[in-house]
Amino acid sequence: MNLSKDWITQGLIDFEYKKYMLLAYLQNVRKSFSRIELYPHLADLVFHFRNLQELKRNQVLIREAFPKELSLEDLQKLELNYKRLVEDDAIMEELRAIIEYALPQFKSSLDEGAGIYEHVEAQCEIAPIGLTPLYANEGYLFISQPPEKETMIYRYQVSIYEDQHEPLRSLQTTYLETQVRSLASTYENIKLDLVKRFKDLPNPATFLVVSKAKFPQQETLMPVVKRLFVKHLSKVA
């Protein structure tokens, strides 16, 4: 199960009911973590935890989080004015109790997920294949999980956009193929073959990420590799 972004104000506002919803959701998250499957749950946990922190800091946001409905009068006037569904101090107190209970629950699961993330990241090593050109924001990314012989090959492109404080990088990857390594099919030979087939990248930056342990590809390894790779490119750029 998943929690909707407005789970805390959606439906019945009752502490025991919301507690049941939350614990059922977190149980599902921990089952995924036990399989070393980080995403999408880790990103969801971050969202919900930050959202609750904001609600706790700003009581106005709690009222703004409530769903709204068109009043009959407004419907008759064909105006999109809304009335509050809830303006009750007792319900607001119930919401505060739910937030106080939920925050440490989310924090505990976040800490567990962060620990798994750090472990996966520590198992990954990045190395260039051949010489790296000055322009490294576009090229190829090889991913391998020994002892398997397969290497997954992606084409990547980095976009840079300005934030208020520093330039930020976003990474887009496109899966190309999976090749089996052999004496005749080394990483260098695979790169040369890509250069021959894709003429638009005559001198591509090419990097290899090797994971020393095996992890779920899409749920764990790829999200971790992408973030790690962006950090690596920011240093070599």
C-alpha positions, 0 to 999 in steps of 0.5 A, spaced: 500 500 500 501 507 499 500 513 502 497 519 498 500 525 499 494 528 503 493 522 507 493 525 514 487 530 512 484 525 507 478 521 510 476 520 517 480 524 522 481 519 527 488 518 531 487 510 531 485 510 524 491 514 521 495 510 526 493 503 523 494 506 516 501 509 517 503 502 521 500 498 515 504 502 510 511 502 514 510 495 514 510 494 507 516 499 506 520 495 511 518 488 507 521 492 501 527 494 505 528 487 507 529 485 500 534 491 499 528 494 495 529 502 496 525 505 491 520 508 490 519 507 498 525 511 500 523 517 496 516 517 498 518 517 506 522 523 504 516 526 502 512 525 507 517 526 513 518 533 510 511 534 509 509 533 516 515 537 519 512 543 515 505 542 517 508 541 524 512 548 523 506 552 520 499 550 523 496 554 517 498 549 512 494 544 516 488 548 515 490 549 507 491 541 507 484 540 508 480 538 502 475 543 500 468 542 496 463 547 492 458 550 496 451 549 493 450 557 493 457 557 489 454 552 484 448 555 483 452 562 482 457 558 477 463 561 482 469 556 484 469 559 491 470 553 496 468 552 503 472 549 509 470 542 510 473 542 517 473 548 522 474 544 529 479 545 534 478 538 537 479 535 530 485 540 529 488 537 536 487 530 533 491 532 527 497 535 532 497 528 535 497 524 529 503 528 526 507 528 533 506 520 533 507 519 525 514 523 525 518 519 529 515 513 525 517 516 519 524 518 521 525 510 524 524 508 517 528 513 513 534 511 518 533 504 516 533 506 508 538 511 509 543 505 512 541 501 506 542 506 501 549 508 504 551 500 504 549 500 496 553 506 495 559 503 498 559 497 494 559 501 487 566 503 484 566 508 478 572 508 473 573 511 466 573 506 460 579 509 456 580 517 456 575 521 458 574 527 454 573 534 456 566 534 455 563 529 459 556 531 460 554 526 455 556 518 453 555 511 455 554 508 462 556 501 463 553 497 469 556 490 472 554 486 478 559 480 478 560 474 478 555 475 472 558 476 466 553 481 463 554 488 462 548 493 462 549 499 457 546 506 458 547 512 454 547 518 459 546 525 458 547 531 464 543 537 464 545 543 468 540 548 471 541 554 475 539 554 482 539 560 487 545 557 490 549 553 485 548 549 479 544 543 479 545 537 475 539 532 472 541 525 469 537 522 464 539 515 462 537 510 456 538 503 456 541 500 450 543 493 451 546 488 455 552 485 452 556 479 455 563 480 457 568 475 454 576 475 452 574 478 445 568 483 448 572 487 453 569 494 456 574 497 451 572 493 445 564 494 447 566 502 447 569 501 440 563 498 438 558 503 440 563 509 437 562 505 430 555 504 431 553 511 433 556 516 429 553 522 433 558 520 439 565 520 436 569 521 442 564 519 448 565 519 455 564 512 458 564 510 465 563 503 468 560 502 475 561 495 478 557 493 484 561 488 489 554 485 491 548 484 487 542 488 488 535 489 485 537 492 479 531 497 478 529 498 485 535 499 488 542 499 484 540 504 478 537 509 483 543 509 487 548 509 481 545 515 478 546 519 484 553 517 485 554 518 478 552 525 478 556 526 484 562 523 480 561 527 474 561 534 478 568 532 480 571 531 474 567 536 470 
